[in-house]
Amino acid sequence: EGTMKGYDLKLMSELTKKVNVPVIANGGCGKLHHLKEVFLNAEVQAVAGSSKFHFTDQSTIKARSYLKVEGIDVRPII
């Protein structure tokens, strides 16, 4: 966690193929496109990106909006 250089897509992809539980990608989100990459290339069910939100001007609202625009399905805010 905290590298902000992108998720380990190979590791995440291998993991999602081997387990029968939802996988949350963690560790590496530094740019919004990292979120899209891990959803599209590793088939994870969720992402965590705490460093991105704590140490940059980005917010979860911006991230959700970006993912929706990019065609990634996100749960509605209740």
Backbone as a chain_set.jsonl record, in Angstrom:
{"seq": "EGTMKGYDLKLMSELTKKVNVPVIANGGCGKLHHLKEVFLNAEVQAVAGSSKFHFTDQSTIKARSYLKVEGIDVRPII", "coords": {"N": [[0.848, -1.185, 0.0], [0.415, 2.249, -0.664], [2.236, 2.894, -2.687], [1.334, 4.189, -4.943], [1.708, 3.841, -7.662], [0.223, 2.311, -9.297], [-1.828, -0.638, -9.378], [-0.84, -4.046, -8.736], [-1.35, -5.648, -11.371], [-0.978, -8.186, -12.509], [-0.721, -9.89, -10.271], [-3.234, -9.413, -9.02], [-4.964, -10.348, -11.016], [-4.238, -13.076, -11.194], [-4.973, -13.869, -8.636], [-7.804, -13.423, -8.584], [-8.606, -15.408, -10.304], [-8.121, -17.72, -8.911], [-9.537, -17.862, -6.524], [-12.727, -18.169, -4.873], [-14.11, -16.046, -3.84], [-15.163, -12.624, -3.38], [-12.831, -10.183, -4.564], [-10.917, -7.519, -3.391], [-9.084, -5.033, -4.725], [-6.069, -3.711, -3.572], [-3.602, -1.346, -2.692], [-1.621, 0.69, -4.359], [-2.998, 2.581, -5.928], [-2.705, 5.562, -7.593], [-3.458, 7.277, -9.544], [-6.474, 8.177, -11.277], [-6.919, 6.531, -13.491], [-5.756, 4.158, -12.751], [-7.651, 2.877, -11.224], [-9.585, 2.153, -13.13], [-8.014, 0.455, -14.756], [-7.474, -1.779, -13.077], [-10.004, -2.833, -12.62], [-10.75, -3.553, -15.247], [-8.647, -5.233, -16.14], [-8.077, -7.124, -14.184], [-10.36, -8.13, -13.128], [-11.471, -7.635, -10.584], [-13.714, -7.186, -7.78], [-13.991, -4.932, -6.284], [-12.311, -1.885, -5.263], [-9.663, -0.451, -3.325], [-8.324, 2.602, -2.258], [-6.802, 4.241, -0.477], [-4.429, 5.846, -0.051], [-4.435, 7.504, -2.28], [-6.681, 9.073, -1.809], [-6.098, 10.242, 0.628], [-3.696, 11.635, 0.302], [-3.801, 13.252, -1.963], [-5.588, 15.621, -4.065], [-7.842, 14.334, -4.829], [-11.097, 12.797, -4.613], [-13.487, 10.426, -3.306], [-15.856, 10.875, -4.589], [-15.093, 12.063, -7.024], [-13.709, 9.874, -8.056], [-15.717, 7.899, -8.331], [-17.36, 9.184, -10.206], [-15.579, 9.35, -12.397], [-15.195, 6.595, -12.952], [-17.802, 5.847, -13.682], [-18.176, 7.396, -16.021], [-16.271, 6.177, -17.591], [-17.444, 3.78, -18.085], [-17.489, 1.807, -16.158], [-19.227, -0.176, -13.912], [-20.714, 1.1, -11.065], [-21.848, 1.042, -7.691], [-24.924, 2.585, -6.701], [-25.152, 5.612, -4.772], [-26.625, 5.647, -1.672]], "CA": [[0.0, 0.0, 0.0], [1.092, 3.524, -0.602], [3.179, 3.165, -3.771], [0.633, 5.113, -5.847], [2.233, 3.633, -9.014], [-0.66, 1.361, -9.963], [-2.02, -1.931, -8.733], [-0.123, -5.176, -9.321], [-2.399, -6.253, -12.177], [-0.711, -9.616, -12.672], [-1.07, -10.531, -9.007], [-4.678, -9.333, -8.83], [-5.587, -11.233, -12.005], [-3.999, -14.456, -10.762], [-5.754, -14.091, -7.426], [-9.241, -13.538, -8.88], [-8.836, -16.688, -10.995], [-7.885, -18.853, -8.014], [-10.398, -17.865, -5.345], [-14.17, -18.081, -5.122], [-14.652, -14.981, -2.994], [-14.899, -11.308, -3.976], [-11.483, -9.66, -4.344], [-10.784, -6.063, -3.341], [-7.722, -4.619, -5.063], [-5.541, -2.762, -2.61], [-2.183, -1.06, -2.797], [-1.05, 1.171, -5.604], [-3.758, 3.597, -6.663], [-2.15, 6.905, -7.553], [-4.184, 8.061, -10.546], [-7.803, 7.62, -11.505], [-6.912, 5.449, -14.477], [-5.378, 2.913, -12.083], [-8.898, 2.236, -10.812], [-10.152, 1.544, -14.334], [-7.122, -0.634, -15.171], [-7.596, -2.986, -12.249], [-11.322, -3.418, -12.886], [-10.783, -4.145, -16.58], [-7.596, -6.222, -16.388], [-7.927, -8.125, -13.134], [-11.694, -8.617, -12.783], [-11.757, -7.514, -9.149], [-15.071, -6.74, -7.493], [-13.933, -3.628, -5.621], [-10.971, -1.326, -5.128], [-9.344, 0.428, -2.203], [-7.341, 3.571, -2.721], [-6.7, 5.205, 0.615], [-3.347, 6.824, -0.229], [-4.881, 8.46, -3.286], [-7.649, 10.0, -1.234], [-5.503, 10.942, 1.775], [-2.521, 12.445, -0.026], [-3.993, 14.048, -3.18], [-6.821, 16.405, -4.022], [-8.919, 13.516, -5.36], [-12.088, 12.35, -3.645], [-14.251, 9.262, -3.744], [-16.881, 11.374, -5.515], [-14.429, 12.165, -8.335], [-13.381, 8.523, -8.51], [-16.972, 7.284, -8.778], [-17.763, 9.857, -11.44], [-14.651, 8.915, -13.435], [-15.49, 5.21, -13.306], [-19.076, 5.817, -14.404], [-17.932, 7.937, -17.361], [-15.454, 5.19, -18.293], [-18.241, 2.586, -18.323], [-17.355, 0.827, -15.077], [-20.426, -0.183, -13.105], [-20.512, 1.434, -9.652], [-23.095, 1.01, -6.94], [-25.479, 3.919, -6.446], [-25.056, 6.13, -3.413], [-27.983, 5.61, -1.064]], "C": [[0.883, 1.234, 0.0], [2.046, 3.826, -1.74], [2.63, 4.202, -4.74], [1.16, 5.015, -7.286], [1.392, 2.633, -9.796], [-0.722, 0.048, -9.21], [-1.15, -2.978, -9.426], [-1.165, -5.989, -10.094], [-2.209, -7.75, -12.351], [-1.129, -10.381, -11.423], [-2.584, -10.546, -8.802], [-5.411, -10.28, -9.774], [-5.43, -12.692, -11.615], [-4.858, -14.803, -9.552], [-7.231, -14.286, -7.738], [-9.57, -14.848, -9.594], [-8.767, -17.883, -10.056], [-8.819, -18.922, -6.812], [-11.864, -17.712, -5.741], [-14.838, -17.083, -4.191], [-14.383, -13.651, -3.683], [-13.506, -10.809, -3.604], [-11.523, -8.141, -4.39], [-9.326, -5.73, -3.622], [-7.271, -3.554, -4.082], [-4.054, -2.559, -2.878], [-1.756, -0.613, -4.169], [-1.783, 2.284, -6.305], [-3.139, 4.981, -6.485], [-2.854, 7.847, -8.516], [-5.528, 7.395, -10.8], [-7.779, 6.469, -12.499], [-6.439, 4.121, -13.881], [-6.625, 2.149, -11.63], [-9.513, 1.487, -11.993], [-9.327, 0.322, -14.752], [-7.361, -1.914, -14.38], [-8.967, -3.633, -12.422], [-11.321, -4.165, -14.219], [-9.799, -5.293, -16.764], [-7.477, -7.313, -15.337], [-9.261, -8.676, -12.644], [-11.966, -8.644, -11.279], [-13.184, -7.005, -8.966], [-15.117, -5.362, -6.838], [-12.483, -3.16, -5.558], [-10.869, -0.514, -3.849], [-8.272, 1.384, -2.716], [-7.072, 4.644, -1.692], [-5.6, 6.248, 0.42], [-3.759, 7.911, -1.216], [-5.79, 9.503, -2.661], [-7.087, 10.784, -0.051], [-4.429, 11.953, 1.361], [-2.618, 13.223, -1.338], [-5.284, 14.836, -3.038], [-8.014, 15.619, -4.571], [-9.863, 13.085, -4.24], [-12.782, 11.104, -4.183], [-15.342, 9.681, -4.72], [-16.285, 11.506, -6.919], [-14.134, 10.793, -8.905], [-14.625, 7.817, -9.041], [-17.43, 7.882, -10.098], [-16.892, 9.41, -12.608], [-14.993, 7.497, -13.898], [-16.789, 5.096, -14.083], [-18.903, 6.303, -15.835], [-17.164, 6.928, -18.212], [-16.181, 3.86, -18.511], [-18.099, 1.487, -17.289], [-18.581, 0.947, -14.178], [-20.095, 0.101, -11.643], [-21.864, 1.42, -8.953], [-23.606, 2.418, -6.711], [-25.253, 4.324, -4.986], [-26.463, 6.208, -2.849], [-28.197, 6.831, -0.218]], "O": [[1.961, 1.248, 0.594], [2.625, 4.912, -1.771], [3.385, 5.002, -5.294], [1.073, 5.98, -8.045], [1.815, 2.16, -10.851], [0.21, -0.326, -8.498], [-0.77, -2.802, -10.584], [-1.784, -6.901, -9.546], [-3.183, -8.503, -12.342], [-1.812, -11.401, -11.512], [-3.151, -11.58, -8.448], [-6.37, -10.939, -9.374], [-6.386, -13.463, -11.697], [-5.402, -15.904, -9.461], [-7.854, -15.212, -7.219], [-10.694, -15.341, -9.497], [-9.3, -18.947, -10.37], [-8.881, -19.956, -6.146], [-12.186, -17.19, -6.809], [-15.993, -17.257, -3.803], [-13.462, -13.559, -4.495], [-13.054, -10.987, -2.473], [-12.089, -7.549, -5.309], [-8.438, -6.097, -2.853], [-8.005, -2.608, -3.797], [-3.344, -3.495, -3.247], [-1.548, -1.44, -5.056], [-1.223, 2.891, -7.218], [-3.061, 5.502, -5.373], [-2.847, 9.064, -8.329], [-5.694, 6.198, -10.567], [-8.551, 5.52, -12.357], [-6.701, 3.065, -14.456], [-6.646, 0.918, -11.652], [-9.91, 0.328, -11.866], [-9.889, -0.727, -15.065], [-7.44, -3.001, -14.952], [-9.079, -4.858, -12.375], [-11.832, -5.281, -14.309], [-10.101, -6.243, -17.487], [-6.834, -8.332, -15.584], [-9.286, -9.595, -11.826], [-12.609, -9.562, -10.77], [-13.782, -6.46, -9.894], [-16.157, -4.703, -6.836], [-11.553, -3.938, -5.772], [-11.855, 0.035, -3.357], [-7.418, 1.001, -3.515], [-7.11, 5.833, -2.007], [-5.822, 7.426, 0.701], [-3.47, 9.09, -1.013], [-5.673, 10.691, -2.961], [-7.559, 11.883, 0.238], [-4.274, 12.997, 1.993], [-1.625, 13.797, -1.785], [-5.984, 14.737, -2.03], [-9.089, 16.189, -4.76], [-9.475, 13.018, -3.073], [-12.673, 10.776, -5.364], [-15.71, 8.901, -5.598], [-16.913, 11.1, -7.897], [-14.292, 10.57, -10.105], [-14.575, 7.198, -10.104], [-17.841, 7.157, -11.004], [-17.405, 9.122, -13.689], [-15.072, 7.234, -15.098], [-16.872, 4.33, -15.043], [-19.427, 5.689, -16.765], [-17.385, 6.838, -19.42], [-15.605, 2.92, -19.059], [-18.538, 0.359, -17.514], [-18.93, 2.042, -13.737], [-19.272, -0.597, -11.051], [-22.891, 1.744, -9.55], [-22.817, 3.347, -6.545], [-25.175, 3.479, -4.094], [-27.37, 6.762, -3.47], [-29.263, 6.993, 0.376]]}, "num_chains": 1, "name": "protein.A"}
